[in-house]
Every structure is written in C-alpha cells, then in structure tokens.
Amino acid sequence: MGIQFKYDISKEISERALEAIEVARKSGKLKKGANEVTKVVERGAAKLVVVANDTQPEEVVMHLPILSDEKNIPCVGVDSKTELGAAAGLIVSCAAVAITQEGDAKKIIEDILKRTIGIKIGGKK
C-alpha cells in the first residue's frame, strides 16, 4: 500500500529534507523516532516531519502524514531509514524525524514548503 502523502515527493525534495535535518541537527533541535515525532506533531511543535518510506511494518509511521496535515505541518518522505538516521546523526536507522527548532535550516524548510505546497512560513503565498 505504501505511505500516502498529500503531495508528490520528488527526489530533490527528499534530498533537501535530509539536508535540513543535517543543518538543524547542528544549529536547531530534532526529535527522532516514530513515538517522539508523533508527540511533537500532536503538540503542534514540529516545523518539518520526515518519514522513511522503507519502514516495516509501515503502520509504525503511516499515521504521521495524516496527523501532520491536520496540524498544518509539512511532512516529507525519504527512501531509506538508514539515510534518515545518518542525517539525524545516529549510527542506527530511524523511521521518522521532526525538526522542532529550525536553527540555520529555516531557509531550507521554506524552500521545501514552496516546492511542495507553495507557501512560505507565516502562511503567505
């Protein structure tokens, strides 16, 4: 079945999302793992959610795009848990990561928003 996103996720957007995670890891704050990401999304504290498409069983993360959409938080898919974990600074794979404080990744997140849903941070088109 696969994880369903509200908009098409290109390889370029996925790569920008991984880049945003790497930058935010150094200058902002991240939450790692499906449970932690779910908590920050429910609180509305996430700025960007990134989900690994190869997560098995997919039920672990398939609620995140829907929940993110309800909270108006952008959610992007990437191909590999291994890549996602590495971008987050982990030596193990990771099913989901949320950026809670952008730090220097703010411009990258704005670029992702423009490419996916056509808005800027602050809700202006």
Residue, then its C-alpha position, 0 to 999 in steps of 0.5 A: m500500500g505504501i505511505q500516502f502523502k498529500y503531495d508528490i515527493s520528488k527526489e530533490i525534495s527528499e534530498r533537501a529534507l535530509e539536508a535540513i535535518e543535517v543543518a538543524r541537527k547542528s544549529g536547531k533541535l530534532k526529535k527522532g523516532a516514530n513515538e517522539v515525532t508523533k508527540v511533537v506533531e500532536r503538540g503542534a511543535a514540529k516545523l518539518v516531519v520526515v518519514a522513511n518510506d522503507t519502514q516495516p511494518e509501515e503502520v509504525v509511521m503511516h499515521l504521521p502524514i495524516l496527523s501532520d496535515e491536520k496540524n498544518i505541518p509539512c511532512v516529507g518522505v525519504d527512501s531509506k531509514t538508514e539515510l534518515g538516521a545518518a542525517a539525524g546523526l545516529i549510527v542506527s536507522c530511524a523511521a521518522v524525524a521532526i525538526t522542532q527548532e529550525g536553527d540555520a535550516k529555516k531557509i531550507i524548510e521554506d524552500i521545501l514548503k514552496r516546492t511542495i505546497g507553495i507557501k512560505i512560513g507565516g502562511k503567505k503565498 
